[in-house]
Amino acid sequence: MRHMLNPLDFSVEEIDQLLSLASDIEHNLPKYAHVCDDKILATLFYEPSTRTRLSFESAMLHLGGRVLGFSSANSSSAAKGESVADTIRTVSCYADIAAMRHPKEGSALVASMASQIPVINAGDGGHQHPTQTLTDLLTIYSLTGRLDNMTIGLCGDLKFGRTVHSLIEAMVRYPGVKFVLIAPDELRIPSYIREDVLTAHNIEFKEVSSLNDAMPDLDILYMTRVQKERFFNEEDYIRLKDRYILDKETMKLAKENMFVLHPLPRVNEISTEVDADPRAAYFKQVQYGMYVRMALIMTLLEVEKPC
């Protein structure tokens, strides 16, 4: 039995196979409509989510399976003090696979150690968000035809942004990838990512504070929102939340074949006027998220690919 807790749980070869399956699902969706007819997915979401939770549920329904679960801690026995380990032991009696989001780092690992079914980490605090990373990889590959030899700009909340941390850890395994880390001093990338991932893998990167100066060099711009829920001081959040705003004028500085990604939800960091730009790929990214989660569910359940 396998779990998906971290993007590094799968080798590069396994990731490539997963993306290949997701691509086949995208282009042949009807043939996958019954591969999980007898399977049940549990969605255990201890904090709010729209895209991730609905994407998992949509993925399982498109595979012919069924879904049960909860969408907040207050609607589960966690409100009564039940531990994550006891919850997953219980859910293991009802479902075949579980997707869990929790505000505490390491919670998915705790769940996997007590679980009798595969556990997918759907986000644990500011730590990891591996299925968003798979979504990002599929999006980048589908748009550019490669996952190597490119410059990726990561902009906004690089301190608490678990999507950023997961994407960096995944992309350093591909040759020729460079990073431009665009953030104010207060939201710079954590030292463990800088030292244990980027520096340790001899990855070329630079840290800057200006989005405009970075734009001409980028093949991918990955925007993130400043996350109010991660701040202890509201004054700091208010001061930083509008530091970077991508608009039409800024997009004029970018390459014609540069693409903009965002894990969503956005607040003010991407102006709605950018939505009409053909390089704006963040809503395509949402669609790719369903395909890659379908592929992951099939892989962890060891469901055979239909002919």
LINURHU-V640487 format. One record per pair of residues at least 4 apart in sequence whose C-alpha atoms are under 6 Angstrom apart, sorted by the first residue. I is the first residue (numbers start at 1). J is the second residue. If there is no record, write none. Layout:
i->I j->J
i->I j->J
//
This chain:
i->2 j->118
i->3 j->118
i->3 j->119
i->3 j->120
i->4 j->120
i->5 j->120
i->5 j->121
i->6 j->130
i->7 j->130
i->10 j->14
i->19 j->138
i->21 j->295
i->22 j->291
i->22 j->292
i->22 j->295
i->24 j->28
i->25 j->29
i->32 j->63
i->33 j->62
i->33 j->63
i->33 j->64
i->34 j->63
i->34 j->64
i->35 j->63
i->36 j->63
i->36 j->64
i->36 j->65
i->37 j->64
i->37 j->65
i->39 j->65
i->40 j->65
i->40 j->66
i->40 j->67
i->40 j->95
i->40 j->96
i->41 j->67
i->41 j->95
i->41 j->97
i->41 j->98
i->42 j->67
i->42 j->68
i->42 j->69
i->42 j->95
i->42 j->98
i->43 j->69
i->43 j->98
i->43 j->99
i->44 j->69
i->44 j->70
i->44 j->100
i->45 j->70
i->45 j->71
i->45 j->72
i->45 j->100
i->45 j->101
i->46 j->72
i->46 j->73
i->46 j->101
i->46 j->102
i->47 j->72
i->49 j->53
i->50 j->54
i->51 j->55
i->54 j->58
i->55 j->59
i->55 j->290
i->59 j->290
i->59 j->294
i->60 j->65
i->61 j->65
i->73 j->78
i->74 j->79
i->77 j->82
i->78 j->82
i->85 j->111
i->85 j->114
i->88 j->92
i->88 j->115
i->89 j->115
i->92 j->116
i->92 j->117
i->96 j->117
i->97 j->117
i->97 j->118
i->98 j->119
i->99 j->119
i->99 j->120
i->99 j->122
i->100 j->121
i->100 j->122
i->101 j->122
i->101 j->123
i->101 j->124
i->102 j->124
i->103 j->124
i->103 j->125
i->104 j->124
i->104 j->125
i->105 j->124
i->105 j->125
i->105 j->127
i->108 j->121
i->111 j->115
i->112 j->119
i->122 j->129
i->123 j->128
i->123 j->129
i->124 j->128
i->126 j->160
i->126 j->161
i->126 j->162
i->127 j->162
i->128 j->162
i->128 j->166
i->129 j->162
i->129 j->163
i->133 j->167
i->135 j->288
i->135 j->289
i->138 j->142
i->139 j->285
i->140 j->144
i->141 j->145
i->141 j->146
i->141 j->147
i->148 j->174
i->148 j->175
i->148 j->176
i->148 j->177
i->149 j->176
i->149 j->177
i->150 j->177
i->151 j->177
i->151 j->178
i->151 j->179
i->151 j->218
i->151 j->219
i->152 j->179
i->152 j->218
i->152 j->219
i->152 j->220
i->152 j->221
i->153 j->179
i->153 j->180
i->153 j->221
i->153 j->222
i->154 j->181
i->154 j->182
i->154 j->222
i->155 j->182
i->155 j->183
i->155 j->223
i->156 j->183
i->156 j->224
i->157 j->161
i->157 j->187
i->157 j->226
i->158 j->187
i->158 j->188
i->158 j->189
i->159 j->187
i->159 j->188
i->159 j->189
i->159 j->190
i->178 j->204
i->178 j->205
i->179 j->205
i->180 j->205
i->180 j->206
i->181 j->207
i->182 j->208
i->182 j->209
i->183 j->187
i->183 j->188
i->183 j->209
i->184 j->209
i->191 j->195
i->192 j->196
i->193 j->197
i->194 j->198
i->195 j->199
i->196 j->200
i->197 j->201
i->198 j->203
i->215 j->253
i->215 j->254
i->216 j->253
i->216 j->254
i->219 j->258
i->220 j->258
i->220 j->259
i->221 j->260
i->222 j->260
i->222 j->261
i->222 j->262
i->223 j->262
i->224 j->262
i->225 j->266
i->226 j->241
i->237 j->241
i->244 j->269
i->245 j->269
i->245 j->270
i->246 j->269
i->246 j->270
i->247 j->271
i->247 j->274
i->248 j->274
i->259 j->279
i->260 j->280
i->260 j->281
i->261 j->281
i->261 j->282
i->262 j->282
i->275 j->280
i->298 j->302
i->298 j->303
//
